[in-house]
Structures are given as C-alpha cells and as structure tokens.
C-alpha cells in the first residue's frame, strides 16, 4: 500500500506543480499585455513629466539673492495684461494665507476667505488698515494675525496683493 500512496502523492504533487506553472504563464502573458506601451506614448509622458517637474528657480544662502531670484520667476510668469497682482495675490494666498484663512474649522476665530459677513467690518476700516494689519500683524479680540502671515520673506507688495485677492473673494 505504501507504493500505491506514493504514486497518488506523486501524481497529485505533479498535478499541483503543473497548475502552478500554467498559472505563472497566464499571469506573465497578462502582465506583458497590460504593461505593453506604445513607445510614442511613453516618450510623450516622459516629456510631460519633465516639464511639470522642471525647477522654477534656485535657492541660495547668500541673503537678498533669494528674493531677487523669486521675483524674477514671478515676473517672467506674469501675464502682460496687467493682472500680475491678482496672480501674485492668489499664489501668496494659496501658499501662506490658506493655512489659516482657508480652514473651515477655524472659522470661529479667523475670518475665512469668501465669508463676506466676517470680512465686512474689517473692510469698512479701509484697505490701508487691512494692508497694515497683514504686513505688521494685529492682535484682536478673536486672536492674532501674525505679521506677513509668519512668512517674513514676503514683500509688502506681495502681502498687499494677497489682501486684495481675499477682498475680491467677498465683493
């Protein structure tokens, strides 16, 4: 009986190895079919990735040169139609201001962009007051506005452009 059991085991083991081998071949063919790519599409995607990830400036540790490099990049990308301050304002808002003025959970303490009721009393004080509070900081009843949104590398014009962008959202 032992030889009979060995034959059954060997037959079942061989059958299992055969099934595994067939499955490996099927998976390999499916993977090759799924991964097959047109060479032209691959080159196009490669060019798109290169364009999206190309550097937009350079960072130096020499002091004022960083501002000059950043301003040069912003100036190059600004459209000629005079809408540059709106683009700069949106860029500054998205990168600095949104951290506080774009979080709905903070609406009880901080006026959110687009909330006309929250901004109305502030706008009534005048645009120069808004500029001054954004540039120099402000301590109010509900909390504080840090100077330049805690980004001291922003120029006065960039902060003013961000204030203009926020004000436009509620008017």
C-alpha positions as CSV (number, residue, x, y, z in Angstrom):
1,X,0.0,0.0,0.0
2,X,2.9,2.3,0.6
3,X,3.8,2.3,-3.1
4,X,0.2,3.0,-4.0
5,X,0.2,6.0,-1.7
6,X,3.5,7.2,-3.1
7,X,2.1,7.1,-6.6
8,X,-1.0,9.0,-5.6
9,X,1.1,11.6,-3.8
10,X,3.5,12.0,-6.7
11,X,0.6,12.3,-9.2
12,X,-1.2,15.0,-7.1
13,X,2.1,16.8,-6.5
14,X,2.9,16.8,-10.2
15,X,-0.6,18.0,-11.0
16,X,-0.3,20.9,-8.5
17,X,3.1,21.9,-9.9
18,X,1.6,21.8,-13.4
19,X,-1.3,24.0,-12.4
20,X,1.1,26.5,-10.8
21,X,3.3,26.5,-13.9
22,X,0.2,27.2,-16.2
23,X,-0.9,30.0,-13.9
24,X,2.5,31.5,-14.0
25,X,2.5,31.5,-17.8
26,X,-1.0,33.1,-17.8
27,X,0.0,35.8,-15.3
28,X,3.1,36.5,-17.3
29,X,1.2,36.9,-20.5
30,X,-1.4,39.1,-18.9
31,X,1.3,41.3,-17.3
32,X,3.1,41.7,-20.6
33,X,-0.2,42.7,-22.3
34,X,-1.1,45.1,-19.5
35,X,2.3,46.7,-19.4
36,X,2.8,46.9,-23.2
37,X,3.0,50.6,-24.1
38,X,3.4,52.4,-27.3
39,X,6.9,54.0,-27.4
40,X,5.4,57.3,-28.6
41,X,3.1,57.5,-25.6
42,X,6.0,56.7,-23.2
43,X,8.1,59.5,-24.7
44,X,5.2,61.9,-24.5
45,X,4.6,61.1,-20.9
46,X,8.3,61.4,-20.2
47,X,8.3,64.9,-21.8
48,X,5.2,65.9,-19.8
49,X,6.8,64.7,-16.5
50,X,10.0,66.6,-17.3
51,X,8.0,69.8,-18.0
52,X,5.9,69.5,-14.8
53,X,8.9,68.8,-12.6
54,X,11.4,71.2,-14.0
55,X,12.8,73.7,-11.5
56,X,11.3,77.1,-11.4
57,X,14.1,78.9,-9.6
58,X,17.1,78.3,-7.5
59,X,17.8,78.7,-3.8
60,X,20.9,80.3,-2.5
61,X,22.0,81.0,1.1
62,X,23.5,84.4,0.4
63,X,20.6,86.6,1.7
64,X,18.9,89.0,-0.6
65,X,19.6,87.0,-3.7
66,X,16.8,84.6,-2.9
67,X,14.3,87.4,-3.1
68,X,15.7,88.5,-6.5
69,X,15.5,85.0,-7.9
70,X,11.9,84.5,-6.7
71,X,10.8,87.9,-8.0
72,X,12.4,87.2,-11.4
73,X,10.5,83.9,-11.7
74,X,7.2,85.6,-10.7
75,X,7.8,88.5,-13.2
76,X,8.5,86.0,-16.0
77,X,5.3,84.1,-15.4
78,X,3.1,87.2,-15.0
79,X,0.8,87.9,-18.0
80,X,1.3,91.1,-19.9
81,X,-2.3,92.2,-19.4
82,X,-1.7,93.8,-16.0
83,X,-3.3,91.0,-14.0
84,X,0.0,90.2,-12.3
85,X,-1.0,91.3,-8.8
86,X,-4.1,89.0,-8.9
87,X,-1.9,86.1,-9.8
88,X,0.7,87.0,-7.1
89,X,-2.1,87.5,-4.6
90,X,-3.6,84.1,-5.4
91,X,-0.2,82.5,-5.2
92,X,0.6,84.1,-1.9
93,X,-2.8,83.3,-0.5
94,X,-2.6,79.6,-1.6
95,X,0.9,79.2,-0.1
96,X,0.7,81.3,3.1
97,X,-2.7,82.6,3.9
98,X,-4.8,79.5,3.2
99,X,-3.2,77.8,6.2
100,X,-5.4,79.9,8.5
101,X,-8.0,81.7,6.3
102,X,-8.9,78.5,4.3
103,X,-9.6,76.1,7.1
104,X,-13.3,75.9,7.9
105,X,-12.7,74.5,11.4
106,X,-11.0,77.8,12.3
107,X,-14.0,80.0,11.1
108,X,-15.0,80.8,14.7
109,X,-11.7,82.5,15.3
110,X,-10.4,83.6,11.9
111,X,-12.3,85.1,9.0
112,X,-12.4,82.7,6.2
113,X,-11.8,83.7,2.6
114,X,-15.1,84.1,0.9
115,X,-17.1,84.8,4.1
116,X,-18.5,88.3,3.3
117,X,-20.1,88.7,6.7
118,X,-16.9,88.1,8.6
119,X,-14.9,90.4,6.3
120,X,-17.4,93.3,6.1
121,X,-16.4,95.0,9.4
122,X,-12.7,94.7,8.5
123,X,-13.2,96.0,5.0
124,X,-15.1,99.0,6.4
125,X,-12.0,100.1,8.3
126,X,-10.3,100.6,4.9
127,X,-7.9,98.8,2.7
128,X,-4.9,100.6,4.2
129,X,-5.8,99.2,7.6
130,X,-6.1,95.7,6.2
131,X,-2.7,96.2,4.5
132,X,-1.1,97.5,7.7
133,X,-2.5,94.6,9.8
134,X,-1.4,92.0,7.3
135,X,2.1,93.5,7.0
136,X,2.8,94.4,10.6
137,X,0.5,91.9,12.4
138,X,-2.6,92.5,14.5
139,X,-3.9,91.4,17.9
140,X,-7.7,91.4,18.0
141,X,-10.5,90.2,20.3
142,X,-10.7,86.9,18.5
143,X,-7.0,86.2,18.1
144,X,-4.0,87.5,16.2
145,X,-2.8,88.0,12.7
146,X,0.9,87.3,12.6
147,X,3.0,89.8,10.6
148,X,3.2,88.7,6.9
149,X,1.4,85.5,7.8
150,X,4.6,84.4,9.6
151,X,6.5,84.5,6.3
152,X,9.0,87.3,6.6
153,X,10.3,86.8,3.1
154,X,7.2,88.3,1.6
155,X,7.5,91.8,0.3
156,X,4.9,94.5,1.1
157,X,3.6,94.3,-2.4
158,X,3.1,90.5,-2.2
159,X,1.2,90.9,1.1
160,X,-0.9,93.7,-0.4
161,X,-1.7,91.5,-3.4
162,X,-2.8,88.7,-1.1
163,X,-5.1,91.1,0.8
164,X,-6.5,92.4,-2.5
165,X,-7.2,88.8,-3.5
166,X,-9.0,88.0,-0.3
167,X,-11.1,91.2,-0.5
168,X,-12.0,90.4,-4.1
169,X,-13.4,87.0,-2.9
170,X,-16.0,88.7,-0.8
171,X,-17.0,91.6,-3.0
